[in-house]
Amino acid sequence: MRNDWLHKSTGYMKIQVTHASPETFIKECQRQGVLTWEVTFQEEERFTAYVLLTDLYKLKKMAKLLSCKIKFEEKKGLPFLLKKLSSRKGLVAGVLGFIAVLILLSNMVWTIEIEGTDPAMEHEVRHVLEQMGIKKGAFQYFLPAPEIIQDNIMNELDGVTWIGVTKHGSSYHFQVVEKEIVEERPTTGTGHLVASRKAVIHDLFVEKGNPLIKPNQVVKKGDILVSGELGKEGKTTFIAAEGEVIGEFWYKVRVKVPLSQTIETVTGRTAKKHGLKIGNMTVPVWGFSGLNTDEKYKEQISKDWEIFGYKTPFSHVVTHEYELQSIDRERAQKKAVAIAKEEATKKLMQMLSEDAIITGEKVLHETVDGGKVKVSLHYKIQDNIAVKQPIIQGD
């Protein structure tokens, strides 16, 4: 016997059969493939049974064959329910319209709360939110996720250290933490300015202290450049030496760059799939086939359905597929060397201060081995080499 849920979905009926013996009728049902259940005998040639709606044509044929009379007493299941509802179209339309309006209103933004900041910063946050479309009356379905909102606000506003974004039903709550500007306190400790590395002195700018070096002089790491000790023996005072000492030094960098490069590009072919997610199961609704290729990139966007803050088990899932194409490009050796210089320069500048200047560069060695160009570069650099060293009196 089939499951009860299948009976309800296909529809079933309770029939009363008269002028036929139950044994003959049941045997004919088996021969014709008509499913019957709950056969109840009432009299010698009168009984009731349940049959599927899909077997209606076979029942009519059997009634003529056995010269019996079949009466339909009950009709149950989805097809009969839909038939009843079709006669009450106004009521059904009203209920569906009410549900649609309820879902629509519950997925709109009605409240935006911003806490933890002053009115000026709150105004700036609201301005950024309006640029993203987040305002009262906006439809939440088309708004970005809270994580994206958080990143956009922090990127747009320099005065914000952190912002918490909480979405609850039809309201958005923002907790703002502003940056605290700490004023630098003047250092009162005494100290020298010493060399941080071996270099040739290019120039010096001394604000406080006694300079002990001059341009074109070679210094080693740890040499005192500007002394914080002033005066003569017996009448010395100690201060914190301040200034900049620009030294010129050399740096060697080795870089490897492949001669071939594999690039993935988008061909322009795209596909979009729509699905209804129920719990952990996704049912396709539109765009079943997608792109017929293994080289593709997928981007999935899921929107939960909520009713006045209560999350339903249903979600609308949109999957974007983009076809990719891998292209192998061969670089010329000169192009590879140029790329190696750029990478070496970036690598070097990350190791130096922001004020460092590259005054010269030279390719020392260049070889091709195993499909790669190996380049050895020599850089001449000017940078501030002065670092502070405290004076410990009494040593």
N, C-alpha and C positions, 0 to 999 in steps of 0.2 A: 504494500500500500504506500502511496506517496505521502510526503510530509504534509502537515496541516497548512504550513505557510504557502505551499505550492497550490493547494486546493483554493485558498483564499485569493491568490493572485490570478489564477485562471478562471475562477468561478465554479460553483457547484450548485446542484439542485436536489431537493428531496421530492421523489416521485412516488405516486401511488399507482400500482399496476393491478388491474382487475381482468377477469375472464382469461387467466393464464395461470398454470401451476408454477410455483416458485422454482422447482427443479428445472423445468423446461426453459424458463426465462434466464436463469443463471447460466445454464449450459450454452444458450445462444449468445449471451453476453461474452462468455469466454471465447467462443468461436469468432465473434466479431471484434474482439479486443476492447470491449467496453468495461471500464473499471467500475465496480460496485462495492459498496461497503455499508455496514450497519443495516443489513436486511432484517426487517421485522415482519413476522407473519401476523395477520389480523384475522383472516378467515381462510377457507380452503383455497380459494382462487383470488385472494386479495391480500396484498402485502405492500410494504413501503421499503424504499432503499435510497441511497445517495449515489448520484452519478455526476461526472464532470460536465461542464458546459460544452467542452470541445466534442463530446460524444453525442450531441443533440441530433445531428443528422443520422447517426447510426440508430438511435432510439426510434426515430420516426420510421426508419426502414424495418426495424424489428417489430414495431406495432402492426404494420401491414402484414408482415410475414407470419406472425403468431396469432393474428386476429384478436389482439387484446387492446385494452384501453389504458392509456397512460395519462395521468393527471399530475400536474406540477403543483405541489403544495407549498414549497419554500424555495426561494432563490437567494443565494448568499454569495459573497465574494466581491472583489474589486470591480469587475465589469458592471454588476448590477448597482453597486454604490455610485459609480460614475454616471450611470443612466439616470439615477434619482437626482443627482446633483445637477445634471444638465437641464432638468426641468425647473431648477431654482437658480438660474444664472445670476440674477440680481444679488441674491444672498451670498453666493460664492464669490462674485466680483467684489462685493463689499468687504468680505473677510480677507481676501487676498490683498485688496487695496490697503486695508488697515494694517496688515502685517508688513507690507512694503513700506508704508509711511513710518511705521514703528522702527523698522530696521534703518531706514534712511535718517531719521532724526537721532537715533542712538549712535550713529556713526558720524555725526557732525561735532565740531568743536564748539563748546558752549562756555568754557571757563579756561582762562590762562592766568596762572598765579606765578609771580616772581618774588622770591624771598632772598634775604641775605645781602642786599645791596642798597645803595642810595638812589634817590629818584632819577638822577642824571644817568647813571649806569643802567637803571631799569628801562629808561627811555631808549637807550642804544640797543639793549637786548630786544625790546619789542620791535624796533625798526628792522633788525636783522631777521626776526621771526616773520615779519610781514613780507620781507623780500623772498622768503622761502614759502610763502603762501599760508603760514600758520596764523590764523586769526579767527575771531568768532564767526561761526557760520560756515567755515571751510569743511569740506568733506574729507574725513580722515583717510579714506581709501586711497586718495591721491597724494597724501603727505609722506615725507620720508620717515624712515625708522628713527627712534629716539637716539640711537648711536650716531647716525649721520647728522642729526640736528645738533648734537653735542659737539661733534668735530667742526661743523660749520661755524658755530658761535665762537668757539675757541680760536679758530683761524681768523675770523673777522675782527674780534675785539682783543686788543693787546692788553687791556687792563684786567682780563679775566684769567685767573690761574686754573680754575676748575669750575665746571657747571654740571649739576646733576639734572637729568631729564627723566621725569616719571610721568607715564601716561596711565590714567585710570578712568576707564569709561569714556565720557565725553569731555574730560578735563585734562589739561597739561599743567604739571607743576615743575617749576625751575628753581633750583637752589644754587645761587651764585656765590663763588668764593673769589674775591678780588685780590689782585697782587698787592703785597705790602712792600712799599719802597723803603728800604733800609738806608739811612744816611751813613755814609762812610765816616768813621771817626778818624781823626788824624792820629797817626802813629807817633808815640812819644819815645819809643825805644831808640837807642843809638845803634849805629851800624855803618859798615863800609859798603861800597859797591864793588863787587868782584866779578871776574870774567867767568862766564858759564861754559866757555869752550875756547880752544885755540883759534886765534884770528889775527888779522892785521887791522889796526885801528884806522878807520876811515874818517870819522868825525866824532866829536863829543859835545854834549850840551849839559853843563853842570849848573844845577840850581843851588845846591848846598853841598859843602864839603871841599876837600883839597884834592884837585886832580893830580895823579901821579904818573899819567901817561900823556902821550902826544900823538898826532896823526902819523901814520906809516910805521908805528912801532908794533912789533910782534909781541903778543901776550899769550900766556898759557892759561889753561883752566885753573881757577883759584887765585890768580894774581889780583892784587888790589888795584882797582882802576881809580876810584875816588875814595879818599880816606875820610872817615868821620871824626878824626882826631885833629883838633885845631890848636894852635899856639906852640910855645916852646916848652922845653923840659922844665918841669916844676910849675908851669902855668898853663897846662893843657886843659881843654874842655872837649867833651864828646857830644856829637850831634848825630842825627840820622842823615847820612849822605843821600842826596836825591839828584837825579839827572838821567840822561841817556848816553850810552856809548855805542856808536854804530861801528860794528866790526865787519870786516870782509873775510869770508871763508869759502871753502870749496866743499862740494858734496857730490858723491858718485852714486848714481842710481842705475840699476839693471832692470829691464822690462822685457817680457816675452809677449808677442802678439801673433795670433794665428793668421796664416795667409788666406784661409777660407773661412767663411762666415755663413751660418744657417739662420735665416730670418723667417719667422712665421708672420704672414700677412693675411688680412681678411679679404676674401674674394668678392664680397658684396652680396652673396647669396645668404639669405636669412630665412628663418621659419619661426613661427610663434605657436605655442601650444597652450591651451587652456584646460585646467583640470579642477575638479572639486575634491578637496582633501577632507576625508572623514576619519578623524583619529590619526592612525598611521597609514591609512590606505588612501591612495589617490586614484580617482576615477577620471579618465580622459573625457573631456566635453567637446573640444574643438581642436582641429589640427592634429590628427592622429599620427600621420606618417612622419612629419619632420623632415630633416635633411638626411638623405641616403648616402652618408659618408662617415668614415671613422675620424677624419680630421675635422673636428669641430669643437667650438667652445660654447659651453652652456652657462646661462645666467638665469637663476630662478628667483622669482619674487613671490612671496606668500603674504596674503592679506587675510587676517583673521576676521571673522564675522562676530560682532558683539551686539548685544541688546541691552542698552543702559548700563554698561559696565560689566555685564555678565558675559563671559566668553563662551561662545557656542562651539561645539565640536567640528564646525564646518569652516573651511578656509578656501579662498580662491587662489589657485596657484597658476602663475604665468611663467612659462619657460621660453626664453629667447635662445635660439640656436644660431651661431655664426659659423660659416664654413671657413676653414683655415687652409692656407697653402704654404708649404715649406719651400723656400728658395735658397739654394746654395750660391753664394757670391764669392768669386775669387778676387782677392785684393792684389794690386800690384805692389811690388816691394817698396817703392817710394811712398805709396799710400800707407802701408803698414808701419813704416818708420815714422811718418807724420803722426799716426795714431799713437805710437809708442811714446813720442815726445809729449803729446797731450796728457796721456795717462801718467807719465813720469812727473810732469809738472804738477798735476793734481795731487799725486801721492806726496810730493815734496812739500807743497804748500800746506798740507794737513799737519805736517810735522813742525812747521815754523809758526811764528807769530803773525798776526794780521798785518803788521807793518813791514814784513819782510819783502825785499825786492830782489828779483833775479836780474843780475846785470850782465850775465853771459852764459851761454851754453855751447857745448861741443860734443859731437858724437865721437867717442873714443874707439868703439868697436861695433861692428855690425856683421852678423852671420845669419845664414838660413839653415835650419836643422830640423828635420822631422815635421815639415810643414809649418814651422814657426820662424818668425824673425826675432832674433835675440839682439837687443841693442843695449850698449853700455854708454851712459851719458854723464858728462861732467858739467856741473853747474857752479857758477860764481854767484854768491849771495851776499847781500848786505842786510844785517839785522841787528837789533839791540841785544848786546851780549851781557849787559850789566844786570846782576842780581844782588839782592841785599844779603849781607852777612852781619849778624849782630856782634857788637863789641862786648866781650866779657872782661870787665875790669878786674884787675888784681892778679891776672895770669902772669 
